[in-house]
Amino acid sequence: MLTIRDNILYFIYLHRTGLTVLALSVLLLVWPMIESNPYHLGLSNLIGIYTMVVLGLNLFIGYAGQISLGHAAFFAIGAYGSAIGTTTLGGPAWPVMIAVSLIAAVIALAVGVPALKLSGHYLAMATLGFNIVVYTILVQWDAVTGGPSGFAGVPSLAIGTVVFDNEIHFHYLVWTFTILALLLCLNLVRSGVGRGLAALAEDEIAASALGVDIRSSKVKVFVLSAVLASVAGSLFAHCYAFVSPDSFDIFVSVDFVIMVVVGGMGSIWGTLFGTAFITLLPEWIEALETYKDILHGLILVTILLFLPQGLVTGIVDTVRTHIALRRDVSA
């Protein structure tokens, strides 16, 4: 007969994902009360924005088994699209954000259909080329984008009379979007579509034999990840009221991939850790700020050599294996 303790433990196990999301939401709700430093809240907001991009990218890398070195381009499309749409064209912020995300989806579809016929290094080079094209447009088309000097004067977002014009208000807005993106990805990977993607990442031929539409699945995930990156870019523009090409170059795309690898390819929860770790690392080691790109490269190579499934996933798997071996020895 099960005891009350057993029932509680079973309930926690059964609803562990929902309870974890709830606990994270409560923590984020009280975080501005714990940490009131605007600079630290700004870092927290940046982590939330980057997490949205990396969640979509992790679906593409960890579940669809593909590689993209161009997601900073979709991040840029969202940021510059919202900046130009609200400032130059004078459009309302929320409809502009939706319109820009749809434009990003169409561009992702146009890029993804031919590019996703490639795989491996060829696909990586194709997406990298797309990122370079977008970055070049941002720099050269200075009459529209502001060129290398950037684009300033992006208005703050607002809902009714509530204006998100400080770090505390923007904290709640950013992390609401991030939690919704997290829930979307968690539900997706647990659905039949997610299981099909997981099979695709393991073996395309086997997945095809099981009835997975390989090409369609790749394109759909690529488009979804582009939309998440675009929305994150729009939030970025309205948060900082300024955007410049340097925030969307190829090194930013590489950093997004490193965040996926550090957190664990195919690990949705690991995405939070990987994004926070890479974002905060320069803050922890200020002396190495100049060598940030080199440091990130060393981290990427080290993890791929010793923990190819990612830091979080690798540690969890190691601990589980160790516990299983101890149980076998005890038995």
N, C-alpha and C positions, 0 to 999 in steps of 0.2 A: 504494500500500500504506500502511495506517495505521500510524503510529509509536506507541510506547508513550505518548508525551505526548498524541497524538490520542485514544487509547483512554481515557486518564484523564479528559481534558476531556469526552469524550462521556459517560462514566459519570457525571461530576459533573452534566452538563446533564440527563441522563436521570433522575437521582435527586435533583435539586436541592431539591425540597420536603422529602423525608425527611432529607437531610443538613442542611438548615437547621433543621429541628425538632430534630435530634440535637445540633447545635451550640448551639442555644438551651437545650436541656435540660442540657447539660454546663455552660454558663455559669451557669445557675440553681443547679446542684448545688454549685458552688464559690463562689457569690456570698456566702453567710454567712461564708466563710473570708476573703474579700477585704474585705467591709464588715461589721464587727461592731457598728457603732453601732445600738442598738435603735430609735432614731427613724428612721433611714434604712431599716432593715429593715421598720419599720412602714409607711413610704411605699411600699416595694416590694410589701408584702402588699396594700395598698390598691389599687395599680395592677393586681395580679393579680385581685382581686375585681371591680373595675370592668371589666376586660378581658372577663370572662365575660359581663357584661351587654351590653357594646358589641358583642361578637362576634355575639350573637343579634340585636341591633338592626340591625347591619350587614346581616345576611341579609334582614331585613324591609325595610330602606330601599334597600340597594344592589342586591339581587337580585330581591326581589319588587316593588320600585319604589313602596313605600308609605311613609307617614310616621307615626310614633308619638311623641306627647309625653306618654306615660303609663307608660313602662317603670319609672320609679321606684316606681310602685304595686306592680308585681310583685316588685321588689326589697324593698319594705316587707313584702309578704305573706310572703316567705321569712324575713325577719329576725324579724318579730313572731310569725310562726307557730312558728318554732323556739324563740323566747324563751318564749312562753306554753306551748307543748307540753312543754318540758323543765322549766320552773321552776314554773309554776302547776299544770300537770297531772301533772308528775313522770314524763313519758315518757322512754324512752331516746333519746339524741340522734340517732343515725343513722336509726332507723325514723321518728322524727318528721320529720327532714329529707326523707325519701322521701315521707312522707304529705303534707307541706306542698307539695312540688313537684307532686304529683298534684292537690292542691286548686288550686294556681295554674294548672295546665293546664285544669282544669274551668272555672275563672273566666275564663281567656283564651278558651276555647271559647264560653262564654256571652256574653262581650263581643264577641268577634271575629265571630261569625256575623252579627249585625245591623250592627255597626259597619263591617265590611269591604264592605258594600254601598255605602258611601260611598267617596270618594276625595279626594285633594288636601287643601285646607284644611278641608273638612268632616270628613274622617277625623281630621286633626290635632286639631280642636276636640273631637271625640268622645272621643279617647283622653286629651286634656287634662282633659276633664270627669271621666273615670273616675279620673284621678290626684287631682283635687280631692276627689272623694267619699271615696277611701281615706284621704287626708290628714286630712280632716275627722273621719272615724271614729277615727283614731289620736289626734287631739287631744281629741275630745269624750267618747269612751268610756273615761274615766280609770279606772273600776273594773277594767277588764280590761287596758288598754294602758299605764296609768300617766299618760295625758294628756300635757300639754306637758312635764312633768318627766321623761318617759321611763320606760323599763323596765330595771331593773338586776338584777344577780345571775345572768346567763345563764351556765351551766356551760361549762367547756372541753370540747372534743371529745377522745376517746381511742380508741385502737385497742389492745386488750389492756392491757398495762401502760404503753404509751407515751401520755402525756398531752400534748396540744398546748396548753401553758399559757405559752409564751413566744414571742417573735418569731421565733426561729430555727426551732423546731419548727413553728410555724404557716406559716413561709415554705415549707417543703417540702410541707405539706398543700395550701395555697392554690394553689401553682404546679403541683402534680400535677393538681388539678382543672382549672386553666386550660389546661395543655398538652393534656389530654384533650378539653376543649371546642374547642381550636384544631384538633386532629386531626379531630374530628367535623365541624367547619365546612369544613375543607379538603377532606375526602373528599366532603362533601355537594355543594359547588359544582363538583366535578369529575365528579360522577355525572350520569346522565340527568336526575334531578330538578333538579340545580343548573343544567344547561343550559336546562331548561324555565323555571326562575325567571329566568335571565338574559334569555331571550326575552320573558318577561312584563314585565320592567323596561323593555325597549326599546319594545315595542308590544304592548298587550294583544290587539288584534284579530289581529295577525299570529301571536301565540303561540296564540291560540284556534284559528286556522286550521291550525296545526301539531299540534293535538291536545292542547294543554296545558289542563287543567281549571283555569281561572283562579281561580274562587272557592275551590275546595278547596285549591289551592296557597297562596293568601294566608292562609287560616285555619291550615293546618298550620305554616307558617313563623312565624306570630304565636304559636301555642301553643308551638312549640319555643323561640322567643326568650323567652317568659314563663317557661318551665321553667328555662332558663339563668339568668335574672335571679333567680328564686326560690332556686335553689341558691346563687348568689352572696350573696343576702341572708342565708341561713342561716349561711354561713361568716362573714359580716360580724358577725352577732350573737354567734357563739361566739368570734370573734377578740377583739372589744372588750368582751364581757360586758355591754354596755349598748347600748340603741337608743333613739332619740328621733325624734319626727316630723320635725324639721328635716333629718334625713338623707335624707328621702324626699319632699320637696316638689316643686313643679313646676319649680323652678330646677335641681334635680338631673336631672330628665328632660331639660330643655333642654341641660344639660351633656353628657349621654349622646349626644344628637344632634350636638352640636358635636364630640365626640370622633370620631364616625363621619365627619363632614364633613372634619375636619382630616386624619384618616388616609386618607381616600379612600373614597367610596361604592362598594361592590363590591370593596374591597381587604381581604382577610382579614389579610394581614401589616401593612397600613397601620393596622389597628385597634390593634395594639400601640403604634405610634408615637403615634397620636392620643390614646389613653388616657393614656400616660405624659406627653405634652406638656401636656395640659390639667390633669392632676393635679399636676404639678410646677411649673407656671407660677406659682402664688401663692408657692411656696417660693423661686423665683428672684427674684421681684419683690415683696418683702415690703411695700414702701411702697404697693403697689396692692391690697393684700388687701381693703381696704374697698370698692374699686371692681371687685371680681372679676367680678361679673355683667355690668357694663358692658364690661369688657375682653373677656370671652368673646363678648359680642355683636358687638363690633367685629371680632374675629378671624373670626367666622362670616360676617359681611357681606363682609369683605375677600376671604376665600377664595372665597365664592360668586361674587363679581364677577370675580376675576382667575384663579382656579383652580377652576372649578365641579366638577371631578371629585375635588377634595380636594388637600391639600398634597402628600402623598407621591405619589399617582397623577399629579398634574399635573406635578410635577418629573420623575418617571420618563418620562412621555410627552414632555415637552419635550426631555429629554436624548436619547431615542431618535430623535425627529424631527431634532434637530441632527446626530446621527451619520449618519442616513440621507441628509440633505442634503449633508453633507461627502463621503460616498461617491459620491453622484451627481455632484458637482462634480469629484471626482478621476477618475471614470470618463470 
